[in-house]
Amino acid sequence: MSRPSTHTPWGIATAGLALGCLVSAMVFAPARWLAHWVQTLSLGQVVLSDARGTVWRGSARLTLTGGVGSHDASTLPGRLAWVVSPSLSGGNVQLQADCCMPQATMAHIQPLWGGLQVSLADHRSQWPAQLLAGLGTPWNTILAQGDLVLSTRELAITHVAGRLLLTGQAQLDIMNMSSHLSTVRPMGSYRVTLTGGASPTLTLATLQGSLQLSGSGQWVGGKLRFNGEASALPDHLDALSNLLNIIGKRNGPRAMIKVG
């Protein structure tokens, strides 16, 4: 008849200690872990610097860059705070930016078989256009100034089996834009609209201004194909000529915009 193992209590204690360490690591995981994940996932274009708190509740300074090796960077005034709340259906992420969001916005993350869905609550926020300069070319040359007013409606992004599906709508109003490349201030206000569907579409329109922008495109096979043009009102053509040369290929008084 075999004797009971005298090592069993130690085995249970060791397993309990390991489980406790694992739970503690998950609960108190530092915010810098999340910062590292975001930077890696965005290929270095989104940086959460000076991260404080934990993965679940923390804050950081949001910086946009041109990616790995780029010297361009711009940092949002104030801090970006987050609260992550896991649930049986996935989890919720609450975001609040001191400078730019009148109230916090919520994103629901739901795991799917072979994929993931992120649904954004309808919201409206306002961001400084100078932030775009950190993304590199052509924004680091244009150095746009003005306000970016972002609003979303029933926006959801689903990634399943390597395919990306977009539903709902996002609208970005670029208000009172100006650039150091032109003496015309402001040059105008513009609207970019992203609409989901089987083939998501992107449209660009001028709300008002001396610089006229227009265009449309759609995602085909996961790649954006966009065609548009930029022009200037006759009285401001000379003052906007340098900017038109950067925006696209010149065709007389117009600049043709082509992506994809």
Secondary structure as UniProt FT lines:
FT   TURN            6..7
FT   HELIX           8..27
FT   HELIX           31..41
FT   TURN            42..44
FT   STRAND          46..54
FT   STRAND          57..65
FT   TURN            68..69
FT   STRAND          73..75
FT   STRAND          80..87
FT   TURN            88..89
FT   STRAND          90..97
FT   TURN            98..100
FT   STRAND          105..112
FT   TURN            113..114
FT   STRAND          115..120
FT   STRAND          123..128
FT   HELIX           129..135
FT   TURN            137..138
FT   HELIX           139..142
FT   STRAND          145..160
FT   TURN            161..162
FT   STRAND          163..178
FT   TURN            180..181
FT   STRAND          188..197
FT   STRAND          201..209
FT   STRAND          211..220
FT   TURN            221..222
FT   STRAND          223..232
FT   HELIX           234..236
FT   HELIX           237..247
FT   STRAND          249..251
FT   TURN            252..253
FT   STRAND          254..259
//
